[in-house]
Amino acid sequence: MATKLKDKNENFFCFKGKPLVRKGTTLYYGNMSDPYVAIMHVKGSQKFKDLDLTNKISIQLVSTDESLNLKDRIVKTAEKKGIYSAIDIIDAWIQELVPS
């Protein structure tokens, strides 16, 4: 499932075929060339041995249409426990909005 994407001499970690990029406590999921990308903000974590595990994450599905105002670009929002449940709901949203 996890792969690396080679694009313009940069390597991106991919999950389920889409780039997953982290900047601090914010994660970006998707290609900017797609109609929608997801922005995830880590709101809480808990210690497990020597790791910090995400236990609360805020999700925003955002349109990549730059002609819209930033407020109008936010399509859906939610809060989930854990990154895997967050990505599952994001995939469901994208499939609902962009049928294959």
Backbone torsions as a table, in degrees:
resi	resn	phi	psi	omega
1	MET	NA	-44.6	-179.8
2	ALA	-85.8	126.7	179.7
3	THR	-137.7	176.3	174.1
4	LYS	-114.5	138.4	-179.1
5	LEU	-105.6	126.9	178.3
6	LYS	-98.6	114.6	-178.6
7	ASP	-147.1	118.7	177.9
8	LYS	54.2	45.9	177.0
9	ASN	63.9	21.1	176.3
10	GLU	-122.6	143.3	176.5
11	ASN	-101.7	130.1	176.1
12	PHE	-120.4	138.7	172.3
13	PHE	-71.7	132.6	-179.4
14	CYS	-118.0	142.9	174.8
15	PHE	-130.7	126.1	-176.0
16	LYS	55.1	35.4	175.4
17	GLY	81.3	3.8	179.9
18	LYS	-121.9	144.4	178.4
19	PRO	-62.9	140.2	175.7
20	LEU	-126.4	110.5	-173.7
21	VAL	-119.8	134.9	-179.4
22	ARG	-112.0	137.0	173.4
23	LYS	-134.7	99.4	-176.8
24	GLY	66.8	-123.4	179.0
25	THR	-98.6	14.8	178.5
26	THR	-113.9	135.6	177.4
27	LEU	-119.8	140.6	177.5
28	TYR	-115.5	132.1	-175.8
29	TYR	-129.5	117.1	177.9
30	GLY	125.9	170.0	177.5
31	ASN	-95.4	138.3	176.8
32	MET	-67.8	-14.8	176.7
33	SER	-82.1	-10.9	176.4
34	ASP	-82.3	162.3	-179.9
35	PRO	-65.8	-27.2	-177.1
36	TYR	-138.4	148.3	170.5
37	VAL	-132.2	163.2	179.1
38	ALA	-114.0	142.7	174.1
39	ILE	-118.8	125.4	-178.9
40	MET	-118.8	130.3	178.3
41	HIS	-112.6	122.7	177.9
42	VAL	-75.2	119.4	-178.1
43	LYS	-100.5	-20.8	-179.9
44	GLY	-161.9	154.4	177.9
45	SER	-147.2	164.1	177.5
46	GLN	-135.4	153.5	-179.7
47	LYS	-81.3	136.5	170.2
48	PHE	-135.2	107.0	-172.8
49	LYS	55.9	-116.0	-179.6
50	ASP	-105.0	15.6	-178.8
51	LEU	-111.4	149.9	169.2
52	ASP	-99.5	117.3	-179.8
53	LEU	-104.0	133.8	179.3
54	THR	-69.2	127.6	176.7
55	ASN	-121.6	-3.9	175.6
56	LYS	-149.5	124.0	-176.9
57	ILE	-137.9	134.4	177.7
58	SER	-97.5	134.2	-175.3
59	ILE	-119.9	139.8	171.0
60	GLN	-131.2	127.6	171.0
61	LEU	-93.9	123.3	-171.1
62	VAL	-122.5	135.6	174.9
63	SER	-73.2	144.1	177.6
64	THR	-91.3	5.8	178.8
65	ASP	-71.3	105.1	-175.5
66	GLU	-73.7	-8.2	178.2
67	SER	-79.0	-12.5	179.3
68	LEU	-89.9	153.0	172.3
69	ASN	-66.1	156.1	-178.1
70	LEU	-58.3	-42.0	178.3
71	LYS	-62.1	-38.5	-178.5
72	ASP	-75.4	-17.1	-178.7
73	ARG	-78.1	-22.3	179.2
74	ILE	-75.9	115.0	-174.3
75	VAL	-93.6	-45.2	-178.6
76	LYS	-144.9	153.0	175.9
77	THR	-138.2	154.4	176.9
78	ALA	-165.1	168.5	171.3
79	GLU	-125.3	137.6	-178.3
80	LYS	-135.4	164.4	173.3
81	LYS	-99.3	113.6	176.9
82	GLY	89.2	151.2	-176.3
83	ILE	-71.9	-33.9	-178.0
84	TYR	-67.5	-40.9	176.6
85	SER	-68.5	-31.0	176.8
86	ALA	-66.3	-45.3	-180.0
87	ILE	-68.0	-34.1	176.6
88	ASP	-61.0	-45.1	-179.9
89	ILE	-69.2	-35.5	177.4
90	ILE	-62.5	-45.5	178.2
91	ASP	-60.3	-40.2	178.0
92	ALA	-64.2	-43.0	178.0
93	TRP	-60.5	-46.2	-177.6
94	ILE	-65.1	-40.9	178.8
95	GLN	-65.4	-33.7	178.4
96	GLU	-68.4	-40.9	-175.4
97	LEU	-85.8	-29.9	-177.4
98	VAL	-126.1	82.2	179.6
99	PRO	-65.2	142.6	-178.6
100	SER	-84.4	NA	NA
